Amino acid sequence: MEIPYDVLIITAALIALCAVAWFELRYIKNRRGERAEASMEQDHAYNALATIKAVAGSLRSQGRDTTEADILLFQAEGAYKRRQYLDCKELSDRAKTVLRNAPQRELEPPRPAMVDVGKEATGKEQESEASAPAEVPSMEVRKLPHNYLESKFVMESVRCLLENAPSPRRESAQCCLNDAEGCFEEAEYTDALRHSLKAKKMLEAAEDAVPQKEESASPSKEDVSLPVSECPGCGAAMSRGDAFCFSCGMAKRPSCPGCSADIIEGDAFCRKCGNRL
C-alpha cells in the first residue's frame, strides 16, 4: 500500500516542526537559567561590595589603615560597572581579608618649622643657620597654678579700693595687702588669695559704714513732721505749729513752752516743770 505523497510531506513538516520546537524550548530554558544565574551573581556582587565598603568606613573612623582595602574596593566598583560580577565579588572578598588584618594608623609627627634667614644676615650666619637643625615649636599649653589668677585679680581690686578708703581701715587693709603680695611672690597663691580677700572685705565694710553715719547725722524729714500732740476734741494728730485741728476745727489746748505739757486755763505756773506762764 503506497502512502500518498501529500501525507509524506505533511508528516515530514510535522517532524521538522517538532524538532525545531524541541531545540527552541531547550535553548530558551538554558537562556532563562543563564539570566537567573547572572541576576544572582549581580546581587551577590552588589551585596558584597556594599557590605565591605561599610566595614571599611567603620574601621577608618576607628583609626585603622584601610588604604590597601580601598584600592581593592575601587577595582571592585570598576568591575561591577563593567558587569564583571565574578571579578567584583572576588575583589570584595580580598578586601574583606585585608580589612581583618588592618593595622592601626600611626599619627604623623609634626613637621619642623621653616627657618627664615634675614636678608641682612652675613654669609657665615646664613651657613650656620642652614646647617643648624630647625627647632620644632612647642605646642604644649602651660597650666597655671591653683588660685594664681584669682589672687592676682583680687589684689588689683584692693589696690583700686585703697585710693578712696578712710584712713583707719586703709592701714589695716594695706597690711593685709602687703602680706598677700609677699605670699604671691613666694608662689603661695592660696594664702595670697586669703589675705587679699580679707583686705577687700575691710574696705567694702568701710565704704558701707560712711553712708550710714551720714544718714544718722542728718535728721530725717519724717522725724521733723512727727505729731507733738492730739486734738482734745477728735484725737487727730496736731503738729507744733497748728493752732486749730484740721479735722474738727477745735482750738489747740495750750501747752507749756518749757516742757510742752498741757496747761489748764487759769494756771499761772506749769504743773510739770514749774515754769511761769
Protein Blocks (a to p, Z undefined) as FASTA:
>chain_A
ZZdfklmmmmmmmmmmmmmmmmmmmmmmmmmmmmmmmmmmmmmmmmmmmmmmmmmmmmmm
nopafklmmmmmmmmmmmmmnopaklmmmmmmmmmmmmmmpccddddddddddddddfkb
cfklmmmmmmpccddddfbdcdddehklmmmmmmmmmmmmmmmgcfklmmmmmmmmmmmm
mmmmnopaklmmmmmmmmmmmmmmmmmmmmmmmmmmpccfklmmpcfbdcfklopacdfk
lmbdfklopacddddfklopacdehiabdfklopaZZ
